[in-house]
Amino acid sequence: MCNARSIRGEYSLSEEKKLETYRDFLGEEDRERESLIRKVTSTGRPLGAEQFIKRLEKMLHREILPKKAGRPKGKK
């Protein structure tokens, strides 16, 4: 018999199994790539080449690339 409870049971994976599945999805274990994906997902920025991100900025009429840190200099 197929019910919601049995379906949830089939799809509930341990954190270790989820990580293993994610690594298989990526094709190979690549710490640098994983680190980059973590960085962009934690900041909410898109992952892609600078040219791709600039095209997104044009389409969205919004700045996406990170700006220089700090307070802007005042005009003298």
Residue, then its C-alpha position, 0 to 999 in steps of 0.5 A: m500500500c502506498n501512502a504519504r507515510s511510506i513515501r516520506g520514509e522512502y525519501s527521508l535520508s540521513e545527513e550523511k547520505k544526503l551529503e554522499t548523494y550530493r557529492d555523487f551529483l557533482g561527479e567527484e569530491d572537489r573541496e574548492r567547488e564545494s567551498l564556492i557553492r557554500k559561499v554563494t549560497s550563504t550570501g545569496r549571490p548567483l554562481g557564475a562567470e562575471q560576464f553571466i552575472k553582469r548580464l543578470e544585472k542588466m536584465l534585473h536592473r540591479e547590482i549583484l556583484p559585490k562592491k568594495a567594502g567600507r564607507p564611501k569617501g566623502k566629497k571634498 
